[in-house]
Amino acid sequence: MMSNLTLNDIEQNDDAAAIESLEPVMFSNEVYVFCADQDEAHRLDGALKKHHHEVTTFSDLEEFRSAILMHAPHAVVLDIDSAAGQQAKKAFAHRVVTTFPVIYISAEDQFSPRLEAVRDGAEGYFIKPLDIDALSARIDEQMSKNEVLGYRILVVDDDEMLASYYDAVLSSAGMHVSMITSPVEILDALKKFRPELILTDLNMPECNGIEMAKIIRQNNRYLNVPIVFLSSVSEMETQMSAIETGADDFLMKPIDPEKLISAIVSRAERYRNLRKQK
């Protein structure tokens, strides 16, 4: 898993700097380049910028991991010819969902590493010395394919820090996220944002998640919009009450970022496909 930040870390950290680090960001147009060799990273940065790509380079694996979570790129170019590169490669291979293409570069022109790249889900494998024209063309091709993936997700949680955390995690997977911290704002948010899925906390003041879901379902326009509940409450009775409102899932906190992304993507994709059939 690329992220080394968990929900437990967020809930247990009251430091202001930690909160600021969770401010949500929009899906980036950048290409992230990871290369442990700083000189090689600098050369690749310059070459791709000449092809009009917005490029951010990384030589430190932890910085790269943090950037992936907090500010997702449109594509990643990953040099796998180092121990750190292999670590990053392994992390990408174990991701549940990756909504941006990952392209490997290497000096190894053998069948075995190429097969590994295919099995990892890499969208390209380029041999050094690099054909920058070909690499740039592949980046452009893969980025254009990904333009349609931005599911619209509405996050509802009275805890602004946690809401920002979910916002950042989902934004990192290429989703377009809107966030409200009070259920009272739900009707206005539905009209303005037209979400393809609502991710909501269960226990909130003024109006709990189940009550809010019932308000949403009063309007036929939103009968089929997926609603996913988040809660630390594990009682079966509470879960059944949520499901009876037409909820699509009930996720227990704390939830791993990859599992959250996977759950949201599958349900938002199903909703979008159903709308296309109508």
N, C-alpha and C positions, 0 to 999 in steps of 0.2 A: 504494500500500500504506500502510495506516495506521501500521504500526509503523516506527519508525526505529531499532529495536534488533535486531541480528542475532546469530546464534550465534557468529560470529567475535568480536563485541564481548564476549560472555560468556566465551569461552574464553581471551581475551587479557587479561581484567581480573581481577586478584587482589584488588582493593580490597574491604574488608569491607562497605562501604556498597553496593557494586554487588550483592553476594551477597544482602544483606538486601532489596534492591529486587525480587528475583526470588521472594520467598516466595509460594507459591500462595495464591490467594484463591477463595472460592466465588462462583458466579454471583449477581450482585446483583439486588435488586428495584427498583433506582433507575431513574429517567428522567434521562438526561444531556441537558442543553440547551446548545447552543453558539450564542453570539451575540456578535459582536465589540463591539457597543455594550453597555457594562457596565450602564448605566441600564435599557436594554430587557431585558437578561438578568435583572436584579433584579426587574423588574415581572413577567416571565414566571414566574420562580421562585415568587414569592408567589401568583400566580394558580393555578398548578398544585398548589401545596401546599394551597390551599383545597379542591381536589378530591381531597385525600388521597393525592397522589402523593409518593413520596420523590424529591426533586429535587436534582441537583447541577449547577450552572451553570459554564460555562467561557467565558472571553473570549480566552484564550491558546491558540493552535492546538497548540503543542507539549505543553502540559499535557493538552489534550484527547486527543491521540494516545496519550500515555503511559497515561492513564486507561482508554482503550478496550482497550489490550493487557493491562493488569494487573488490571482490575476491571470486567468487562463489564456493561453495563446491561441492563435488559429492553427498553428503547426509547431512541431518540435523536431529539430534536427539533433540527433544524438550520436556522438562519437563513442563507439563501444570499445575502443582499443586501449582501455585503461581499467584499473580495478574499480574506480568510481563510476566509469561508464557502464561497466558490467552490473554494478549495484543498481544504477538507474534503469538499465535494461530489464533487470529482474523485477523491479518495482512496477514498471509499465506492464510487463507480461502478466502480473497478478492483479491488475486493476479490473474491477467488475465492469466498469463503464469508462470508456475513453472517447469523448466526443470530438477530439481533435486528432489529426493524423500524426503519427510518429514515424520519422524516417531515419534509418540507421546509416552511418558512414563508418567505413572500416578499411584497413589495408588487407584484410583477409578475403581473398577471392576464391573461396572453397564452397563446396556443396553444403557441408554441415552447418556453417554459420548462416548461410542463406536459408536453409530449411528452418533453423531456429527462428529467424526473422519472420518467416511466414507463420509459424506457429504462435509467435508472440503477437501477431496482428499488426506488424510494422507495414507501412504503406510504401516502403521503398528501401532499397539497399544499394548504396553508392560506394564505389571503390575509390580509394585515394591513389594518385592525385585526382581530385574531384573535377568532374565536368560541371562547372557552375551553371552553365546554360541549362543543362539537363536537370540539375537539382532544382533550380529556380522554377522550371516548367512543371516539375512534379509537385512542388509546393503550391503553385498557383492552381493546379488541377485539383489537388486534394482540398484546398481551402474552398474552392467553388462548390464542391460536393457537400461541404459541411454547413453551407449558408442556411439550410432549411431546418436545422436541428434545434433552434432556439425556442423550446417550449416556454409558455408564459405561466409562471408559478406565483401564486399569491401566498405569502407567508403571514400567518396571524399568530402573534404571541405577545402577551403583555410584558414579558421580560425582554427589553430591548437588546440586551447583550446576546441572549440566545437567538433572538430573531435575526440579528446581524450575523451570527455564526451560520445559521441555516442559509441565509442570503448568500454569504461568501462561498459556502460549499457548493450550492447549486449553481451560482454564477460561474464557479470554476469549471463546471461541466458544460458550460455554454448555454445555460438557460437564462431567460430574461425574468428577473425576479422583482416583484413589488412587495413591499413590507408594510404592514400596519400593526400597531401595538394595542389597538382597542377594537373589540368586536362591533362597537357602535359605528365604526367607519366602514363596515363590510359592504353595505348597499352601494355606497358611493364608489368603493374600490371595484366592485363587480362591474359597474357601468363604465368606468373609465379604463380599466385594465383588461377586461374580458379574459380572465384566466382560463387556462386549460387544465389546471389542477389547483386545489386549495390545500395547503399544508397548515394545520392549525393545532395549537396546544389545546388540551382538554380542559384544564383547570385555569380559569381566568375570572377576575372580578367583574362585576356588572352583568356579565352574560357568559356562561361557560360554553365550551366548544360544541356540546350536543345541542344546546339551545340555539346557538348561532347557525348550526347546520340545518335545523328545522326552519329557521327564518329563510335561509337560502333556498330550501326546497319548496317554499311557498310559491315561488315564481317558476312557472313551467320552463322558462328559458334556461334555468340552471339545474333542472332535474338530473341531468346526466353528467354534470361537471364533477369529476372525481374529488372526493374529500378524504384526506388522509390525516388521521389523528396522531398526535404525539403525546405520550403521557408516561409518568413514572408509576402510575397506578396499574396494578396487575390483576385486579379483581375481575373475574369473568362477567359478573353482572354489569359492571361499568362498560366493558368491551361490547357486550350484547346490546346495551342501550345505544352505544355509538353506531353499531352496525344497523340497528333498526331505523336510524335516521337516514340510511342510504349511504353510510360511509363505505369507502372502498378498501380501507386498510386501517390497522391500529398498530402503530410502531412504538416499541418501548424505549424510553430514554434511560441511559445515554445510548445513542445509536452511532455505529461506525459510519464515517462519511461516505465510504464506498457503498455500503448497504442502503443508505439513505438515497444516494443518487440512483442506484439500481431500481429501488422501489418507485421512485418518482418518475423516472424515464419510462418504465414499462406501462404505468397507468396513464401517463400523459400521451404516450404514443398510441395506446388503445383508443383513448378519447378522440385524438385527432383523426385516426383512421375511421372511426365510426361517423364522424362528421362528414368525411369525404364521401361516404357511401350514401348519405342522405341527399 
